[in-house]
Amino acid sequence: MPIIYYKDAARAIVKLGKAPVKNIKTVNYLIDGFKPVPTAMELSQAVKAKIPDALINFKPDIELQKIVDRLILPLDDSNAKKNGHGTRHITRKNS
């Protein structure tokens, strides 16, 4: 399941809201996370790269994972590409 930081999602919504009306070609937009989705181990390694002493435990919920696996569907962004939007990434500046 794609993940996205909530502040990045909010920033994308604000940018969409400020877009000139002439650029709006559809009434529905999807704000998606990045892909490929990192594994729990990759996320753990990224955290430990910044915080070496971090203690990270994994406790998988098998039943919840079954539900998530059923919810994951590929997204069709062909209309966005056709309208000249394609996939755009908003990156956060490190402060």
N, C-alpha and C positions, 0 to 999 in steps of 0.2 A: 504494500500500500504506500503510495507516494507520501512523503512527509514534507511539511512546510512549517516554518517558524511563524507563529501567529502575527508577529509584527510585520513580517514580509507580506503575509496575506492581506493585512490591513492596509499596508502601503500600496499594494496593487489595486485594491478597491478604491482608495483615494485617487490614485492616478487615473483610473478608469472614469471616476466621477468628474474629474477635471478635463477630460479629453474633449476636444471640440466636437459639437454635435455632428458636424459634417463627416467626422471620422467614424461615427458609430454606425455600423452596418447591420447589427443584430441586437436583439433585446436580451440575449443570454450570453454570458461569458463564464468561463470556468477558470478558476485560479487553482493550478495544480502544483504539486511539489516536484522536487527534482528527481530525475531518474538517471541511472538505475538507483533503486532504493538501497541504501547501505544496510548491511546485516547488523545484528546486535553487536557482533564482535568488532566490526569496523567502526561503529559508533563508540564502542568502549575504547578502542585504540586511539580514536580522535580525541576523546576526553583525556585519556592518559598522556597524550602528547602535550597537552596544555597543563594538566594537573597530575603529575606523575604519582602522587600518593593517593589518588582517588580510589576508593573501594567501590567496586561495581559488582553487583550480584544479578544473576539472571534467574527468573522464576517463570518459565513459560506457562501460559494458561492454554492448554491443549483445546479445550472447548471453545474459548474465545478465538483461537487461531483458526479453527474450522469455520467460524462465522466470517472472519475477515477474509479468508481464502475464497469464500463464495461471493463476497462483495467486490472483489477486485475485477474490474472490467477495463479493457483498453479504451482509451478515449479517442474519439474521431475528431481530429482538428483540421479536416480537409476544408471545411468552410472558412476557417480562419486563414488558412494558407491561400485559398482561392481569392479572398478579399484583401490579400496583401499583408496580413498580420503575422501569420506563422506563429512560431513559438518565440516568446520573448522572456528573457530572464531579468529579474530585478535583483541586483545584488546589494547586499548591505555593506556599507563601509565599516571597517574595523575602527573602533575609537579607542 
